[in-house]
């Protein structure tokens, strides 16, 4: 169960970082 939870958390972190990069890129584009 613990290993499965770690896998899920890893996927969530990757997806979250992808969203952060996308939002960050849009903010930079808007500023420029």
VEXLUM-17905 format. One record per residue (C-alpha): residue in one letter; x, y, z. Coordinates in pm, 1 decimal. Layout:
<vexzas>
("A" (X Y Z))
...
</vexzas>
This chain:
<vexzas>
("X" (0.0 0.0 0.0))
("X" (279.0 241.0 87.6))
("X" (463.4 186.3 -240.8))
("X" (139.0 239.7 -432.8))
("X" (81.2 566.0 -246.8))
("X" (434.0 681.8 -332.2))
("X" (373.0 608.0 -700.9))
("X" (50.6 810.0 -695.2))
("X" (220.8 1100.1 -516.4))
("X" (503.0 1096.6 -771.5))
("X" (255.5 1115.5 -1059.4))
("X" (65.2 1397.9 -886.8))
("X" (390.3 1590.0 -831.3))
("X" (489.8 1549.1 -1197.2))
("X" (145.9 1662.7 -1314.1))
("X" (150.8 1953.5 -1067.6))
("X" (496.1 2069.5 -1179.0))
("X" (379.8 2049.6 -1543.2))
("X" (82.3 2274.6 -1460.5))
("X" (308.4 2516.1 -1270.7))
("X" (545.0 2539.5 -1568.6))
("X" (254.0 2600.0 -1807.1))
("X" (102.8 2870.4 -1585.0))
("X" (444.9 3025.9 -1521.0))
("X" (516.2 3038.0 -1894.6))
("X" (183.1 3208.9 -1961.8))
("X" (247.9 3465.4 -1688.9))
("X" (590.4 3544.2 -1836.2))
("X" (434.2 3582.7 -2182.2))
("X" (167.7 3817.2 -2043.6))
("X" (428.7 4034.1 -1869.8))
("X" (629.2 4067.4 -2189.2))
</vexzas>
